[in-house]
């Protein structure tokens, strides 16, 4: 059954995370949120960044805000073998089919008005219209 999921995980499309690829989001505190997007094995990292920012913009608007400021970002390569330890005699056997899958996680704070104390605020509506360049990474 795992092979079926992994076979579908080579590329990714923009959708909620099912088995391995896609986005997740959570409300962490008041006007703070976190989103992650995990691409397929062959999804370019710049595409993963774009989809993570797209999801952050959607979450911002869905929660009644217009602007967001990313205060933490993380780029990670996830391996399926991280979840399969102990399910097979050797996790090395899983390495070839289990990744790495590029993943970006953004933690951000939302605002109804553009905050005056930072130049880093992103207009969620403009980002979704394609009028804002998505940062590739500040790392």
N, CA, C and O of each residue as an XYZ file, in Angstrom:
556
protein
N       0.818     -1.191      0.000
C       0.000      0.000      0.000
C       0.861      1.253      0.000
O       0.519      2.239     -0.652
N       1.962      1.225      0.716
C       2.856      2.376      0.745
C       3.374      2.681     -0.651
O       3.500      3.848     -1.019
N       3.670      1.670     -1.418
C       4.182      1.880     -2.761
C       3.194      2.640     -3.624
O       3.605      3.438     -4.466
N       1.929      2.419     -3.441
C       0.914      3.138     -4.193
C       0.995      4.624     -3.899
O       0.957      5.437     -4.823
N       1.106      4.996     -2.627
C       1.200      6.408     -2.257
C       2.475      7.032     -2.790
O       2.456      8.145     -3.314
N       3.565      6.330     -2.659
C       4.842      6.870     -3.079
C       4.879      7.048     -4.586
O       5.448      8.024     -5.075
N       4.295      6.145     -5.316
C       4.255      6.279     -6.756
C       3.560      7.547     -7.194
O       3.909      8.120     -8.226
N       2.591      7.992     -6.434
C       1.863      9.213     -6.753
C       2.577     10.450     -6.232
O       2.181     11.571     -6.551
N       3.609     10.267     -5.447
C       4.250     11.392     -4.777
C       5.451     11.944     -5.536
O       6.164     12.799     -5.011
N       5.687     11.484     -6.736
C       6.846     11.970     -7.477
C       6.683     13.422     -7.884
O       7.652     14.182     -7.868
N       5.483     13.815     -8.245
C       5.208     15.213     -8.549
C       4.082     15.654     -7.627
O       3.435     14.829     -6.983
N       3.856     16.946     -7.570
C       2.822     17.450     -6.664
C       1.946     18.446     -7.394
O       2.370     19.101     -8.346
N       0.731     18.541     -6.928
C      -0.162     19.594     -7.371
C      -0.601     20.347     -6.135
O      -0.433     19.867     -5.014
N      -1.160     21.521     -6.335
C      -1.589     22.344     -5.211
C      -2.913     21.804     -4.693
O      -3.952     21.945     -5.337
N      -2.860     21.181     -3.511
C      -4.054     20.588     -2.911
C      -3.771     20.319     -1.440
O      -2.616     20.342     -1.016
N      -4.818     20.064     -0.659
C      -4.579     19.686      0.740
C      -3.740     18.407      0.792
O      -3.808     17.564     -0.102
N      -2.957     18.286      1.846
C      -2.092     17.110      1.971
C      -2.934     15.865      2.184
O      -3.770     15.791      3.085
N      -2.686     14.908      1.336
C      -3.190     13.559      1.533
C      -1.930     12.769      1.850
O      -0.902     13.415      2.054
N      -1.899     11.559      1.908
C      -0.735     10.748      2.293
C       0.577     11.519      2.491
O       1.052     11.623      3.622
N       1.164     12.052      1.437
C       2.512     12.603      1.554
C       2.616     14.052      1.102
O       3.236     14.858      1.795
N       2.033     14.408     -0.031
C       2.240     15.742     -0.602
C       1.010     16.630     -0.449
O      -0.110     16.150     -0.280
N       1.252     17.937     -0.513
C       0.181     18.925     -0.427
C       0.409     19.873      0.738
O       1.487     19.900      1.333
N      -0.633     20.661      1.062
C      -0.483     21.655      2.121
C      -1.260     21.288      3.377
O      -2.250     20.557      3.336
N      -0.778     21.820      4.489
C      -1.482     21.771      5.769
C      -1.449     23.181      6.335
O      -0.584     23.982      5.979
N      -2.383     23.477      7.207
C      -2.346     24.760      7.896
C      -2.958     24.605      9.270
O      -3.774     23.715      9.511
N      -2.547     25.489     10.172
C      -3.137     25.473     11.507
C      -3.124     26.876     12.093
O      -2.252     27.695     11.804
N      -4.116     27.116     12.919
C      -4.256     28.365     13.658
C      -3.475     28.178     14.949
O      -3.811     27.305     15.749
N      -2.440     28.981     15.165
C      -1.586     28.763     16.332
C      -1.952     29.647     17.522
O      -1.858     29.208     18.668
N      -2.371     30.894     17.263
C      -2.729     31.795     18.362
C      -3.300     33.082     17.787
O      -2.675     33.715     16.935
N      -4.469     33.466     18.242
C      -5.152     34.692     17.815
C      -4.995     34.920     16.306
O      -5.643     34.239     15.512
N      -4.143     35.869     15.903
C      -3.980     36.159     14.476
C      -2.681     35.561     13.913
O      -2.104     36.096     12.967
N      -2.235     34.458     14.501
C      -1.030     33.775     14.029
C      -1.395     32.396     13.480
O      -2.246     31.686     14.017
N      -0.720     32.053     12.394
C      -1.005     30.809     11.690
C       0.301     30.175     11.220
O       1.356     30.809     11.219
N       0.200     28.914     10.824
C       1.336     28.207     10.242
C       0.826     27.373      9.072
O      -0.193     26.691      9.181
N       1.538     27.434      7.964
C       1.225     26.585      6.812
C       2.485     25.834      6.402
O       3.606     26.304      6.601
N       2.271     24.661      5.828
C       3.370     23.884      5.254
C       2.924     23.387      3.894
O       1.757     23.056      3.686
N       3.859     23.339      2.985
C       3.595     22.680      1.710
C       4.739     21.714      1.462
O       5.912     22.083      1.516
N       4.374     20.468      1.187
C       5.356     19.438      0.852
C       5.132     19.030     -0.589
O       4.043     18.596     -0.966
N       6.177     19.173     -1.388
C       6.099     18.803     -2.788
C       6.429     17.344     -3.004
O       6.850     16.639     -2.087
N       6.231     16.907     -4.225
C       6.616     15.555     -4.597
C       8.124     15.461     -4.748
O       8.833     16.466     -4.707
N       8.585     14.273     -4.919
C      10.021     14.001     -5.008
C      10.717     14.864     -6.062
O      11.878     15.235     -5.889
N      10.018     15.183     -7.148
C      10.631     15.942     -8.240
C      10.075     17.362     -8.366
O      10.284     18.014     -9.389
N       9.383     17.840     -7.358
C       8.865     19.207     -7.385
C      10.010     20.167     -7.073
O      10.684     20.002     -6.056
N      10.244     21.167     -7.924
C      11.324     22.120     -7.647
C      11.051     22.910     -6.361
O       9.907     23.261     -6.071
N      12.098     23.181     -5.607
C      11.941     23.892     -4.339
C      11.285     25.261     -4.537
O      10.494     25.682     -3.694
N      11.596     25.969     -5.637
C      10.968     27.282     -5.836
C       9.453     27.154     -5.976
O       8.724     28.056     -5.564
N       8.969     26.060     -6.546
C       7.520     25.832     -6.645
C       6.924     25.583     -5.265
O       5.820     26.043     -4.973
N       7.640     24.867     -4.424
C       7.183     24.603     -3.056
C       7.057     25.920     -2.293
O       6.083     26.127     -1.570
N       8.046     26.818     -2.453
C       7.967     28.143     -1.814
C       6.733     28.903     -2.305
O       6.000     29.477     -1.500
N       6.501     28.910     -3.615
C       5.342     29.629     -4.172
C       4.038     29.099     -3.595
O       3.163     29.878     -3.218
N       3.903     27.786     -3.523
C       2.659     27.210     -3.018
C       2.490     27.438     -1.520
O       1.362     27.588     -1.049
N       3.582     27.466     -0.761
C       3.482     27.775      0.676
C       2.978     29.209      0.862
O       2.107     29.459      1.695
N       3.524     30.148      0.089
C       3.061     31.538      0.192
C       1.626     31.688     -0.308
O       0.852     32.466      0.251
N       1.273     30.955     -1.345
C      -0.112     30.994     -1.823
C      -1.060     30.541     -0.720
O      -2.097     31.164     -0.492
N      -0.706     29.458     -0.037
C      -1.573     28.965      1.039
C      -1.634     29.967      2.184
O      -2.698     30.154      2.773
N      -0.526     30.614      2.512
C      -0.533     31.641      3.560
C      -1.484     32.777      3.184
O      -2.214     33.278      4.038
N      -1.481     33.182      1.931
C      -2.394     34.240      1.478
C      -3.850     33.784      1.586
O      -4.707     34.552      2.023
N      -4.131     32.557      1.196
C      -5.501     32.039      1.301
C      -5.968     31.975      2.751
O      -7.098     32.354      3.057
N      -5.108     31.497      3.641
C      -5.456     31.416      5.064
C      -5.702     32.817      5.616
O      -6.629     33.023      6.399
N      -4.882     33.772      5.214
C      -5.047     35.161      5.649
C      -6.436     35.665      5.282
O      -7.154     36.180      6.139
N      -6.815     35.524      4.038
C      -8.114     36.012      3.559
C      -9.262     35.214      4.170
O     -10.271     35.792      4.573
N      -9.120     33.904      4.241
C     -10.181     33.058      4.807
C     -10.493     33.404      6.259
O     -11.588     33.119      6.744
N      -9.541     34.012      6.948
C      -9.737     34.375      8.352
C     -10.037     35.857      8.548
O      -9.954     36.369      9.664
N     -10.385     36.544      7.463
C     -10.837     37.927      7.561
C      -9.749     38.977      7.587
O     -10.003     40.113      7.989
N      -8.541     38.628      7.169
C      -7.426     39.572      7.153
C      -7.037     39.894      5.714
O      -7.496     39.246      4.773
N      -6.185     40.902      5.558
C      -5.724     41.295      4.231
C      -4.206     41.137      4.080
O      -3.718     40.822      2.994
N      -3.469     41.354      5.157
C      -2.007     41.354      5.115
C      -1.440     40.279      6.032
O      -2.069     39.882      7.012
N      -0.245     39.820      5.696
C       0.447     38.902      6.595
C       1.945     39.183      6.571
O       2.502     39.650      5.577
N       2.574     38.881      7.704
C       4.022     39.034      7.851
C       4.578     37.690      8.315
O       4.190     37.174      9.363
N       5.476     37.140      7.534
C       6.118     35.874      7.896
C       7.196     36.173      8.935
O       8.088     36.988      8.697
N       7.108     35.507     10.088
C       8.122     35.718     11.120
C       9.032     34.504     11.300
O      10.036     34.580     12.008
N       8.686     33.393     10.667
C       9.575     32.225     10.701
C       9.315     31.377      9.470
O       8.168     31.131      9.098
N      10.381     30.939      8.851
C      10.258     30.046      7.696
C      11.289     28.939      7.820
O      12.378     29.121      8.363
N      10.905     27.789      7.298
C      11.782     26.620      7.397
C      11.707     25.845      6.086
O      10.624     25.555      5.579
N      12.864     25.520      5.555
C      12.969     24.687      4.362
C      13.516     23.342      4.821
O      14.496     23.284      5.564
N      12.885     22.272      4.382
C      13.217     20.945      4.901
C      13.053     19.924      3.782
O      12.216     20.094      2.895
N      13.835     18.890      3.825
C      13.649     17.758      2.920
C      13.210     16.570      3.755
O      13.970     16.057      4.577
N      11.982     16.142      3.536
C      11.348     15.067      4.293
C      11.592     13.744      3.581
O      11.483     13.659      2.358
N      11.921     12.720      4.349
C      12.071     11.367      3.810
C      10.991     10.477      4.392
O      10.749     10.502      5.599
N      10.346      9.701      3.559
C       9.311      8.779      4.012
C       9.856      7.841      5.074
O       9.121      7.421      5.967
N      11.122      7.512      4.988
C      11.714      6.599      5.969
C      11.651      7.173      7.380
O      11.748      6.414      8.345
N      11.487      8.511      7.537
C      11.330      9.110      8.863
C      10.082      8.562      9.554
O      10.065      8.425     10.777
N       9.045      8.249      8.790
C       7.800      7.730      9.345
C       7.745      6.205      9.379
O       6.870      5.636     10.030
N       8.656      5.545      8.694
C       8.565      4.093      8.545
C       9.569      3.326      9.391
O       9.648      2.103      9.284
N      10.329      4.004     10.219
C      11.302      3.302     11.055
C      10.585      2.267     11.901
O       9.568      2.557     12.531
N      11.119      1.071     11.908
C      10.525     -0.002     12.685
C       9.487     -0.804     11.921
O       9.077     -1.869     12.384
N       9.051     -0.323     10.762
C       8.055     -1.062      9.989
C       8.709     -2.012      9.001
O       8.033     -2.819      8.362
N      10.002     -1.916      8.880
C      10.738     -2.786      7.979
C      12.100     -3.017      8.615
O      12.562     -2.191      9.402
N      12.735     -4.109      8.292
C      14.029     -4.407      8.909
C      15.051     -3.318      8.645
O      15.876     -3.019      9.508
N      15.006     -2.727      7.471
C      15.988     -1.700      7.132
C      15.300     -0.503      6.500
O      14.658     -0.632      5.458
N      15.430      0.662      7.125
C      14.839      1.867      6.524
C      15.625      2.286      5.294
O      15.126      3.070      4.486
N      16.848      1.782      5.131
C      17.630      2.104      3.942
C      16.879      1.679      2.683
O      16.943      2.368      1.665
N      16.173      0.558      2.742
C      15.411      0.088      1.586
C      14.323      1.077      1.183
O      13.935      1.133      0.017
N      13.838      1.848      2.130
C      12.779      2.813      1.836
C      13.333      4.112      1.265
O      12.589      4.886      0.662
N      14.609      4.361      1.444
C      15.178      5.650      1.059
C      14.993      5.941     -0.427
O      14.716      7.080     -0.802
N      15.143      4.930     -1.275
C      15.036      5.164     -2.709
C      13.637      5.585     -3.131
O      13.488      6.372     -4.066
N      12.618      5.081     -2.467
C      11.254      5.422     -2.862
C      10.640      6.488     -1.965
O       9.570      7.018     -2.265
N      11.314      6.802     -0.868
C      10.698      7.653      0.136
C      11.193      9.069      0.199
O      11.133      9.680      1.265
N      11.673      9.617     -0.876
C      12.043     11.016     -0.832
C      13.408     11.235     -1.448
O      13.938     10.363     -2.137
N      13.959     12.373     -1.202
C      13.450     13.402     -0.300
C      12.340     14.230     -0.946
O      12.321     14.440     -2.159
N      11.424     14.689     -0.110
C      10.321     15.534     -0.545
C      10.573     16.948     -0.026
O      10.682     17.131      1.187
N      10.668     17.955     -0.896
C      10.918     19.317     -0.437
C       9.709     19.873      0.313
O       8.569     19.699     -0.117
N       9.968     20.539      1.431
C       8.883     21.077      2.252
C       9.265     22.465      2.758
O      10.411     22.707      3.134
N       8.295     23.365      2.760
C       8.465     24.708      3.314
C       7.371     24.930      4.339
O       6.201     24.647      4.083
N       7.759     25.440      5.505
C       6.811     25.793      6.557
C       6.956     27.277      6.849
O       8.064     27.774      7.050
N       5.828     27.984      6.871
C       5.801     29.418      7.167
C       4.948     29.664      8.398
O       3.829     29.160      8.493
N       5.469     30.434      9.337
C       4.688     30.918     10.477
C       4.495     32.406     10.244
O       5.448     33.118      9.928
N       3.264     32.877     10.400
C       2.991     34.268     10.042
C       1.889     34.865     10.907
O       1.087     34.162     11.520
N       1.888     36.192     10.928
C       0.902     36.958     11.679
C       0.072     37.755     10.682
O       0.611     38.336      9.740
N      -1.240     37.779     10.892
C      -2.156     38.440      9.968
C      -2.641     39.782     10.513
O      -2.722     39.990     11.724
N      -2.958     40.678      9.593
C      -3.432     42.026      9.929
C      -4.563     42.424      8.994
O      -4.576     42.051      7.821
N      -5.513     43.186      9.526
C      -6.592     43.725      8.692
C      -6.102     44.927      7.889
O      -6.512     45.116      6.743
N      -5.229     45.737      8.483
C      -4.628     46.903      7.830
C      -3.132     46.647      7.667
O      -2.547     45.850      8.399
N      -2.524     47.326      6.704
C      -1.074     47.177      6.528
C      -0.375     47.696      7.785
O      -0.569     48.853      8.158
N       0.432     46.867      8.443
C       1.122     47.330      9.651
C       2.162     48.401      9.304
O       2.894     48.277      8.322
N       2.213     49.432     10.110
C       3.121     50.548      9.827
C       4.536     50.305     10.350
O       5.460     51.036      9.993
N       4.714     49.294     11.185
C       6.018     49.068     11.804
C       6.921     48.095     11.039
O       7.966     47.694     11.551
N       6.532     47.715      9.829
C       7.358     46.793      9.039
C       7.120     46.989      7.544
O       6.020     47.333      7.111
N       8.160     46.766      6.783
C       8.040     46.802      5.321
C       7.838     45.399      4.751
O       7.748     45.225      3.536
N       7.767     44.405      5.627
C       7.680     43.013      5.192
C       6.253     42.497      5.013
O       6.055     41.325      4.690
N       5.263     43.359      5.220
C       3.870     42.911      5.099
C       3.552     42.582      3.646
O       3.925     43.319      2.733
N       2.867     41.479      3.447
C       2.465     41.034      2.111
C       0.959     41.183      1.994
O       0.212     40.747      2.869
N       0.521     41.796      0.917
C      -0.900     41.945      0.625
C      -1.384     40.613      0.043
O      -1.024     40.252     -1.077
N      -2.191     39.898      0.802
C      -2.635     38.558      0.396
C      -3.431     38.590     -0.904
O      -3.260     37.723     -1.761
N      -4.295     39.583     -1.052
C      -5.101     39.669     -2.278
C      -4.222     39.893     -3.500
O      -4.435     39.282     -4.547
N      -3.242     40.764     -3.365
C      -2.343     41.040     -4.490
C      -1.459     39.835     -4.811
O      -1.160     39.580     -5.977
N      -1.046     39.105     -3.801
C      -0.248     37.904     -4.043
C      -1.063     36.893     -4.853
O      -0.553     36.299     -5.803
N      -2.318     36.701     -4.478
C      -3.156     35.731     -5.197
C      -3.474     36.184     -6.619
O      -3.738     35.355     -7.490
N      -3.450     37.487     -6.855
C      -3.654     38.002     -8.219
C      -2.385     37.887     -9.065
O      -2.420     38.102    -10.276
N      -1.278     37.550     -8.428
C      -0.014     37.441     -9.151
C       0.750     38.745     -9.238
O       1.687     38.859    -10.028
N       0.365     39.736     -8.437
C       1.005     41.048     -8.482
C       2.119     41.223     -7.454
O       2.701     42.304     -7.355
N       2.420     40.183     -6.696
C       3.470     40.235     -5.676
C       4.418     39.070     -5.925
O       3.985     37.928     -6.077
N       5.704     39.365     -5.967
C       6.694     38.296     -6.111
C       6.817     37.544     -4.798
O       6.904     38.145     -3.727
N       6.824     36.248     -4.893
C       6.958     35.401     -3.707
C       8.437     35.259     -3.383
O       9.235     34.910     -4.253
N       8.808     35.530     -2.129
C      10.214     35.317     -1.761
C      10.582     33.846     -1.931
O       9.815     32.966     -1.542
N      11.742     33.576     -2.506
C      12.187     32.190     -2.684
C      12.677     31.613     -1.376
O      12.490     30.427     -1.104
N      13.299     32.440     -0.573
C      13.800     32.038      0.737
C      14.614     33.189      1.275
O      15.280     33.898      0.519
N      14.564     33.376      2.573
C      15.436     34.389      3.159
C      16.592     33.719      3.870
O      17.425     34.380      4.490
N      16.634     32.396      3.773
C      17.696     31.633      4.446
C      19.004     31.796      3.714
O      20.017     31.231      4.126
